[in-house]
Amino acid sequence: MKQDLMRRLTAARPEHLDPVGAVDPAVRESELGTAMRRDEEAGRATEAPRRRRLPGTRPAWATALVAGATAAATVVALAIGTEPGDGTRPAGPGGQGGPGGESGILLAAASTVEKTPITSGAYWYVAKRTTQLHKVPGKDYTLRRSHVHRVWVAAGTTKRWSELVDTGARPATPADREAWRADGAPRSWRLTGPMTPRTETLLYKGGGVIQRDVPDGKGNIVPLVEISPAEVSTLPVKPSALRTRLLELIDEDYNAPRHELERMVMSAAVDLATELPASPELRAAAYRLMASEPGVRDIGRVTDHEGRAVDAVAIRDRRGGPGERRLFFDPDTGMPIGSESRTGGRPTGFMTYTAMRWTDEPPPFDEDMSRPPPGQGREGGATAPPKGAR
């Protein structure tokens, strides 16, 4: 029951509010009420009872991290979407739509990525840097607060290691840097607001490693859509068959109305396309599935926050909210390389993949570790990363 409530909460959260940092308990409690009301209103008497998978019958391992002392404490999620001019700018011709209104960018990326050489290793390794934008209260500048999230999954198993590192806060742009210097170049900031319901301290140098989880550890890992490594290797590579199978897997795990299950198909497809150890052919099938989903449109060629020319695709919030997700793809390889988020016409954060590959190098730690992020539950400066961090 506890996992079912958490999953309802996760599924009910508006996509434009997907965080890249800590989720405050007050926010989680409010969203839980919304989730339960929506289930009563949208699912009452119109849906047949859904099967409920018993807790523990499918190990959680996917790259979204939900960890904490109870059901959840930290969420590291895909956050995407800004317009050119708000952190991105046009860098070439816009994308052209495919047949039947499908995303031409995704179809082209699928044709490219399926030619990627097949590789192997002892671990599937993904590393990404997520960045939130914070306006400093009473000041005329904005900060970029970043975390690094690393995940290792042992080949052919459900064994998963993850690490979350607070890498600190910096002025977001050159203009923000000048305003920061005029403010005396502070090395810490106390923030509060809609995304930080309680006062939180951001540190210039960050707090180092704040979360680690190992197989069979104490961390409670609950990804939005669970797809085990064994299931990834058996998924069909025809887009229509892949969609049907993903819907079946989601239906096995969730006691949710049909419209919520349909929405989560896109979440599962995005995971396959961007982070899971899919074969080149399966990754291409996920792209083609996404290309025909409602709310997907081509943005075209833009320059991302790393200064790279990327092909961008937008995914609209299917609940009609103000948020939009945008995925960035390497025009030469077709591989996913980052994303952005925007809400109400303003950028709120972005993410960059720094590694996505098979490797024989094992995780550099073998014990769980969790401690409060800087400014939550303790005061003081940054703490050096534990031994073995990299």
Disulfide bonds with the S-S distance in Angstrom:
none
